[in-house]
């Protein structure tokens, strides 16, 4: 009896130690490649076989389709929707249509919730929508809205679809508090949309099996606001795209987002140079595999007050005919390649009042007609060796921006005007692995000592 009690005590202690070890390892964020490998089999299984899940408080419902302008017998318009158990309200601003607390599995056949041609006031909230169609010719979404205005999408789980939330030709909608993760193409995809607010959402781990994936994608979209979202572990965290001179993504505000562990954090792209007049400000862009921010064929944008740090290659890349952009009040910190690089075919860009600290190479400019000061203030460079004889915080000698030697900052700052975060961006993954390994060894040793003591008694 005593021996059995000792064995039970030993097993209990061993279980507690193993649980502590397991918890410690889970609290450390894995790098992107490990995370993708971790979920790839689970994603493929869910995509191919569908999901059999039950969520407490949710009502299981078949996919929903509503066309606000449909008429005739059996038309699935709002009159029809009002008669369904899952719809309440009357579609006015004071009494909006509400669709809530539903669990909808698209079974790889359709969109889960699909609404066309509506200007009614709509709220879709607290729904779980998943496993929409993955057809390459007609991929589905957890929530799909086309030509819809006055809708609010709030606190929905839109995971494991082709697209989490897809809007096309929509205006004056609000997307807030949703999760759109583990989707194959994009978490949030807007096409030809204006005056959409996307805030406080999560768009993580949208990992394209065949195609590139995006956390938040604005294609040919204008006058939208994207703020306080998290977009991690995607091909692109946040992407804006345009096609030709009359079709671009312009006058969008991308602010206060956290964008990390993607291939490219924030990407402005426009064929023939037309993602323009966008404001990219207050974002934390870190630990991305290739570029923190990349600007391609995109003129006249403002990049202000961003923290661009610990990216594996280039912090900010200005590329392919990107002209007249302004970069100011950014902290460009500890990037493993170049802090800010301007390509040979990009001109008239203005770079001033930024802090360059701890980068392998702080900056490169392959032209001579970009400006690295505004005539009063330049930038802070941690490798500037000049003097400031009159103590006005402006260096007395120019700072040469490589590689041509013809680009100069004429008014380099002697100190950074902003508080610089600690260099390093957290614990390196190698250190995390080492600590986890040592912890595991300690658990095994303690378990062995306890086992020997019990046996001796």
C-alpha positions in Angstrom: 0.0 0.0 0.0 2.8 2.4 1.0 4.7 1.5 -2.2 1.6 2.3 -4.3 1.2 5.6 -2.6 4.9 6.4 -3.3 4.5 5.5 -6.9 1.3 7.7 -7.2 3.2 10.6 -5.5 6.1 10.1 -8.0 3.8 10.1 -11.0 2.0 13.2 -9.7 5.2 15.1 -9.2 6.5 14.0 -12.6 3.2 15.1 -14.2 3.4 18.6 -12.6 7.0 19.0 -13.7 6.2 18.0 -17.3 3.2 20.4 -17.3 5.5 23.2 -16.2 8.0 22.4 -18.9 5.3 22.2 -21.5 3.8 25.5 -20.4 7.2 27.3 -20.5 7.8 26.1 -24.1 4.4 27.2 -25.2 4.8 30.7 -24.0 7.7 31.3 -26.4 6.6 32.4 -29.9 7.9 30.0 -32.6 9.4 31.4 -35.8 7.3 31.5 -38.9 8.6 28.3 -40.6 7.9 26.2 -37.5 4.5 27.7 -37.2 3.6 27.0 -40.8 4.8 23.4 -40.5 2.9 23.0 -37.2 -0.5 23.9 -38.8 -0.1 22.7 -42.4 -1.4 19.2 -41.8 -4.3 20.4 -39.7 -5.2 23.0 -42.3 -5.2 20.4 -45.1 -7.2 18.0 -43.1 -9.9 20.6 -42.4 -9.9 21.8 -45.9 -10.3 18.4 -47.5 -12.6 16.7 -45.0 -14.6 19.6 -43.6 -15.0 20.5 -39.9 -17.2 18.8 -37.5 -17.3 21.2 -34.6 -19.7 22.3 -32.0 -19.4 25.7 -30.3 -21.3 26.4 -27.1 -24.0 29.0 -27.6 -23.9 28.8 -31.4 -26.8 27.7 -33.6 -25.8 25.4 -36.4 -27.1 26.8 -39.7 -26.8 26.1 -43.4 -25.0 28.7 -45.6 -27.0 31.9 -46.0 -27.5 33.8 -49.3 -29.4 37.1 -49.5 -29.9 39.3 -52.6 -31.4 42.6 -51.5 -32.8 43.3 -55.0 -34.1 39.9 -55.8 -37.8 39.6 -56.7 -40.3 36.9 -57.7 -41.3 33.6 -56.2 -38.7 32.1 -53.8 -36.5 35.2 -54.0 -34.1 35.2 -51.1 -34.3 39.0 -50.4 -34.7 40.8 -47.1 -38.4 40.1 -46.9 -37.5 36.4 -47.1 -34.7 36.8 -44.5 -37.0 38.5 -42.0 -39.0 35.3 -41.8 -36.0 33.2 -40.9 -35.2 32.3 -37.3 -31.6 33.6 -37.7 -32.6 37.2 -38.7 -34.1 39.9 -36.5 -34.7 43.6 -37.0 -36.1 45.7 -39.8 -32.9 47.0 -41.6 -33.1 50.6 -40.3 -30.4 52.5 -38.5 -32.4 52.3 -35.3 -33.4 48.6 -35.8 -30.8 47.0 -38.0 -31.0 43.4 -39.3 -29.0 41.2 -37.0 -27.5 37.9 -37.8 -25.7 36.5 -34.8 -24.5 33.4 -32.9 -24.5 31.1 -35.9 -22.1 28.3 -36.7 -22.0 27.8 -40.5 -19.8 25.2 -42.3 -19.6 25.8 -46.0 -18.6 22.1 -46.6 -16.2 23.3 -49.3 -19.1 24.2 -51.6 -20.1 27.8 -51.1 -19.7 31.0 -49.1 -20.9 30.7 -45.6 -22.8 34.1 -45.4 -23.3 35.9 -48.7 -25.1 39.1 -49.2 -25.5 41.1 -52.5 -27.0 44.5 -53.4 -28.1 45.9 -50.1 -28.1 49.3 -48.4 -30.0 48.1 -45.4 -28.4 48.5 -42.0 -26.9 45.1 -41.1 -25.0 43.7 -38.1 -23.3 40.3 -38.4 -21.8 39.3 -35.1 -20.5 36.5 -33.0 -20.7 34.0 -35.8 -18.3 31.2 -36.6 -18.0 30.7 -40.4 -15.6 28.2 -41.8 -14.7 25.7 -44.6 -16.0 27.7 -47.5 -15.4 26.7 -51.1 -11.7 26.3 -52.1 -12.3 26.1 -55.8 -9.5 28.0 -57.6 -12.0 29.3 -60.1 -14.5 30.4 -57.5 -13.0 30.5 -54.0 -15.4 31.1 -51.2 -15.4 33.3 -48.1 -16.6 33.0 -44.5 -18.5 36.2 -45.1 -18.9 37.6 -48.7 -20.5 41.0 -49.4 -20.9 42.5 -52.8 -22.4 46.0 -53.5 -23.3 46.3 -49.8 -23.2 49.4 -47.6 -24.2 50.1 -44.0 -23.0 46.8 -42.6 -21.1 46.0 -39.4 -19.1 42.8 -39.0 -18.3 42.4 -35.4 -16.5 39.6 -33.4 -16.9 36.8 -35.9 -14.6 33.8 -36.3 -13.8 33.5 -40.0 -11.1 30.9 -40.0 -10.2 28.0 -42.4 -11.8 29.4 -45.5 -10.3 30.5 -48.9 -11.0 34.1 -47.7 -12.0 35.0 -44.2 -14.0 38.1 -45.1 -14.3 39.3 -48.8 -15.9 42.6 -49.8 -16.4 43.8 -53.4 -17.8 47.1 -54.6 -18.8 48.0 -51.0 -18.9 51.3 -49.2 -19.4 52.6 -45.6 -19.0 49.3 -43.8 -17.2 48.5 -40.5 -15.2 45.4 -39.8 -14.1 45.2 -36.2 -13.0 42.6 -33.6 -13.0 39.6 -36.1 -10.6 36.8 -36.4 -9.7 35.8 -40.0 -6.8 33.3 -39.7 -5.7 30.1 -41.3 -7.3 31.0 -44.6 -5.7 30.0 -47.8 -5.7 33.3 -49.8 -6.5 36.2 -47.4 -7.9 37.0 -44.0 -9.6 40.2 -45.2 -9.8 41.0 -48.9 -11.4 44.2 -50.2 -11.8 44.8 -53.9 -13.1 48.1 -55.4 -14.2 49.3 -52.0 -14.4 52.8 -50.4 -14.9 54.1 -46.9 -14.4 50.8 -45.1 -13.1 50.7 -41.6 -11.0 47.7 -40.6 -10.1 47.8 -36.9 -9.0 45.6 -34.0 -9.0 42.4 -36.1 -6.6 39.5 -36.1 -5.3 38.2 -39.5 -2.7 35.6 -38.6 -1.4 32.5 -40.3 -3.1 32.9 -43.6 -0.7 30.5 -45.3 -1.2 30.0 -49.0 -0.7 26.4 -50.0 -0.3 27.2 -53.7 -0.7 31.0 -53.9 0.7 33.9 -51.8 -1.5 34.9 -48.9 -2.3 38.2 -47.3 -3.5 39.2 -43.8 -5.3 42.3 -45.0 -5.6 43.1 -48.7 -6.9 46.3 -50.3 -7.1 46.0 -54.1 -8.2 49.1 -56.0 -9.6 50.6 -52.8 -9.8 54.2 -51.8 -10.5 56.2 -48.6 -10.4 53.3 -46.3 -9.0 53.2 -42.7 -7.1 50.1 -41.4 -6.0 50.5 -37.8 -5.1 48.6 -34.7 -5.1 45.2 -36.3 -2.6 42.3 -35.9 -1.4 40.7 -39.1 1.3 38.1 -38.5 2.7 34.9 -40.2 1.3 35.6 -43.7 3.1 36.1 -47.0 2.1 39.8 -46.8 0.8 41.3 -43.6 -1.0 44.2 -45.2 -1.0 44.8 -48.9 -2.4 47.7 -51.1 -2.5 47.2 -54.9 -3.4 49.1 -58.0 -3.5 48.3 -61.7 -3.3 51.4 -64.0 -3.2 55.1 -63.6 -7.0 55.5 -63.2 -7.4 52.4 -61.0 -5.2 52.4 -57.9 -5.4 52.2 -54.2 -5.2 55.7 -52.8 -6.1 57.9 -49.8 -6.1 55.0 -47.4 -4.8 55.2 -43.9 -2.9 52.3 -42.4 -2.1 53.1 -38.8 -1.2 51.6 -35.4 -1.1 48.0 -36.7 1.2 45.2 -35.5 2.7 43.4 -38.5 5.3 40.8 -37.8 6.7 37.4 -39.0 5.4 37.8 -42.5 7.5 37.5 -45.7 6.8 41.2 -46.3 5.1 43.3 -43.5 3.4 46.1 -45.4 3.5 46.2 -49.2 2.3 49.0 -51.4 2.2 47.9 -55.0 0.8 49.4 -58.2 1.3 48.4 -61.8 2.5 51.5 -63.6 2.8 53.4 -60.3 -0.6 54.0 -58.8 -0.8 53.1 -55.1 -0.6 56.7 -54.0 -1.5 59.3 -51.4 -1.7 56.7 -48.7 -0.7 57.4 -45.1 1.2 54.7 -43.3 1.8 55.7 -39.7 2.3 54.4 -36.2 2.7 50.8 -37.2 5.0 48.3 -35.5 6.6 46.3 -38.4 9.1 43.7 -37.0 10.7 40.4 -37.6 9.5 40.0 -41.2 11.6 37.6 -43.3 12.3 39.8 -46.4 11.1 43.4 -46.0 9.4 45.3 -43.2 7.8 47.8 -45.6 8.2 47.6 -49.4 7.0 50.3 -51.8 6.8 49.4 -55.5 5.5 51.7 -58.2 3.8 53.7 -55.6 4.3 57.5 -55.4 3.2 60.3 -53.1 2.7 58.3 -49.9 3.6 59.3 -46.4 5.4 57.0 -44.0 5.4 58.5 -40.5 6.1 57.4 -36.9 6.5 53.7 -37.7 8.8 51.4 -35.8 10.5 49.2 -38.3 12.8 46.8 -36.5 14.5 43.4 -36.5 13.5 42.5 -40.1 15.7 39.8 -41.6 16.6 41.7 -44.8 15.6 45.3 -45.5 13.6 47.5 -43.1 12.1 49.8 -45.8 12.6 49.1 -49.5 11.7 51.8 -52.0 11.6 50.0 -55.4 10.4 50.2 -59.0 9.5 53.8 -59.9 8.3 54.9 -56.5 8.6 58.7 -56.4 7.8 61.6 -54.2 7.3 59.6 -51.0 8.0 61.1 -47.6 9.6 59.2 -44.7 9.7 61.0 -41.5 9.7 60.4 -37.7 10.3 56.7 -38.2 12.6 54.6 -36.0 14.5 52.1 -38.2 16.1 49.8 -35.9 18.3 46.7 -35.9 17.4 45.4 -39.4 19.8 42.6 -40.5 20.3 44.1 -44.0 19.7 47.7 -45.0 17.6 50.0 -42.8 16.2 52.0 -45.8 17.1 51.4 -49.4 16.1 53.5 -52.4 16.4 51.8 -55.8 18.0 53.3 -58.9 14.7 54.1 -60.6 13.1 55.9 -57.6 13.5 59.7 -57.3 12.4 62.8 -55.5 11.8 60.9 -52.2 12.2 62.9 -49.0 13.8 61.2 -45.9 14.2 63.4 -42.8 13.8 63.4 -39.0 14.2 59.6 -38.7 16.4 57.5 -36.4 18.7 54.9 -37.9 20.1 52.6 -35.2 21.7 49.2 -35.1 21.1 48.3 -38.7 23.8 46.3 -40.6 23.8 49.2 -43.1 21.7 52.2 -42.1 20.7 53.4 -45.6 21.5 53.1 -49.3 20.5 55.4 -52.2 21.3 54.4 -55.8 20.4 57.8 -57.2 21.4 61.4 -56.5 18.0 63.2 -56.6 16.4 61.9 -53.4 16.6 64.3 -50.4 17.9 63.1 -47.0 17.0 66.3 -45.2 14.3 69.0 -45.5 16.7 71.9 -45.4 16.5 72.2 -41.6 16.6 68.7 -40.2 18.2 65.6 -41.4 18.2 62.2 -39.7 19.9 60.6 -36.7 22.6 58.1 -37.7 24.2 56.0 -35.0 27.4 55.7 -37.2 27.8 59.4 -37.7 31.2 60.6 -36.6 30.9 64.4 -37.1 31.0 67.1 -34.5 28.5 69.7 -33.3 30.6 72.8 -32.4 27.7 75.1 -31.6 25.6 72.5 -29.7 22.5 73.0 -31.9 22.0 69.2 -32.2 22.9 69.4 -36.0 26.2 67.9 -37.1 28.6 70.3 -38.7 29.6 67.9 -41.5 27.2 66.1 -43.9 26.5 62.4 -43.6 27.2 60.5 -46.8 24.6 57.9 -47.8 26.1 55.0 -49.6 26.8 53.5 -52.1 27.3 56.3 -54.7 28.7 58.9 -52.3 26.5 61.6 -54.0 23.5 61.4 -51.7 24.1 63.3 -48.5 22.2 64.3 -45.3 23.3 67.9 -44.9 21.8 68.4 -41.4 22.4 65.1 -39.5 21.0 65.0 -36.0 23.4 64.4 -33.1 20.8 62.6 -31.0 17.6 60.8 -31.8 14.5 62.9 -30.9 12.5 59.8 -30.0 12.8 57.1 -27.4 14.5 54.1 -28.9 13.3 50.6 -27.9 15.9 48.2 -26.7 17.8 46.6 -29.5 17.1 42.9 -30.1 13.3 42.6 -30.3 13.0 40.0 -27.6 14.8 36.7 -27.0 16.4 35.1 -30.1 14.8 31.8 -31.1 18.1 30.0 -30.5 18.1 31.1 -26.9 14.5 30.0 -26.5 15.3 26.6 -27.8 18.4 26.4 -25.5 16.4 27.3 -22.5 13.6 24.8 -23.4 16.2 22.1 -23.9 17.9 22.8 -20.5 14.5 22.9 -18.8 13.6 19.5 -20.3 16.9 18.1 -19.1 16.3 19.4 -15.6 12.8 17.8 -15.5 14.3 14.4 -16.5 17.1 14.7 -13.9 14.7 15.6 -11.1 12.3 12.8 -12.1 15.2 10.3 -12.1 16.4 11.4 -8.6 12.8 11.1 -7.2 12.4 7.7 -8.8 15.7 6.4 -7.2 14.8 7.8 -3.8 11.4 6.1 -3.9 12.9 2.8 -4.9 15.5 3.0 -2.1 12.7 3.5 0.5 
